[in-house]
Amino acid sequence: MRRVHETGQAVTITNRGKPLVRIEPIRQEPARIGHGSMRGSVELLVPDHELIGAGDPGAWRTLEEWDEVTKP
């Protein structure tokens, strides 16, 4: 394992000539920056059906509140 870590080259372990396991070094991904850098880093804690449905439309009232705020 030290050799794999130090050299960066994978090692295949065989049993009677048949490959069984491959040990390879862990590659550190470069830091992602810019557009899409957060992709894959969010965990949703609600079931899918709650994300898809808006529930009770009257509970949101977003457009009604916006109309009230934007009235002259």
matplotlib code that plots the C-alpha trace (Angstrom):
import matplotlib.pyplot as plt

x = [0.0, 2.9, 4.4, 1.0, 0.7, 4.3, 4.5, 0.9, 0.8, -2.0, -1.2, -3.4, -3.5, -4.1, -4.9, -3.3, -3.0, -6.6, -7.0, -8.9, -8.3, -6.8, -5.3, -5.0, -4.1, -6.8, -6.7, -7.5, -9.8, -8.8, -11.0, -13.9, -14.6, -17.1, -20.3, -21.4, -18.9, -21.5, -22.9, -23.2, -22.6, -26.2, -28.2, -32.0, -33.6, -37.2, -38.8, -39.1, -42.9, -42.6, -40.2, -42.3, -45.7, -46.2, -48.7, -51.6, -51.5, -53.1, -50.3, -47.7, -49.6, -46.3, -47.8, -50.5, -47.8, -45.7, -48.8, -49.3, -45.6, -45.5, -48.7, -48.0]
y = [0.0, 2.4, 1.7, 2.5, 5.7, 6.8, 5.9, 6.5, 3.3, 0.8, -2.8, -5.8, -8.8, -12.2, -15.7, -18.3, -15.7, -14.4, -10.8, -10.5, -7.0, -3.8, -1.3, 2.2, 5.6, 8.0, 10.9, 14.3, 16.2, 19.8, 22.4, 23.2, 26.9, 28.9, 27.7, 24.2, 24.0, 23.0, 20.2, 17.0, 18.7, 19.2, 16.6, 17.0, 16.1, 15.8, 13.1, 13.6, 13.9, 17.0, 18.6, 18.0, 19.1, 22.7, 21.5, 23.9, 26.7, 29.0, 28.6, 30.2, 33.4, 34.7, 36.5, 38.1, 39.4, 40.7, 42.6, 44.2, 45.3, 46.7, 48.7, 52.5]
z = [0.0, 0.7, -2.7, -4.4, -2.4, -3.0, -6.7, -7.7, -9.7, -9.1, -8.1, -9.1, -6.7, -8.4, -7.3, -9.6, -12.4, -12.1, -11.1, -7.8, -6.4, -7.7, -5.2, -6.6, -5.0, -4.1, -6.4, -5.0, -7.3, -7.9, -6.2, -8.4, -8.9, -10.9, -12.6, -11.4, -8.6, -6.0, -8.2, -6.2, -2.8, -1.7, 0.2, 0.2, 3.4, 2.2, 0.0, -3.7, -3.7, -1.4, -3.8, -6.9, -5.4, -4.2, -1.6, -0.9, -3.5, -1.0, 1.5, -0.9, -1.8, -3.2, -6.2, -4.0, -1.6, -4.5, -5.8, -2.4, -2.2, -5.7, -5.5, -5.8]

ax = plt.figure().add_subplot(projection="3d")
ax.plot(x, y, z, "-o")
ax.set_aspect("equal")
plt.show()
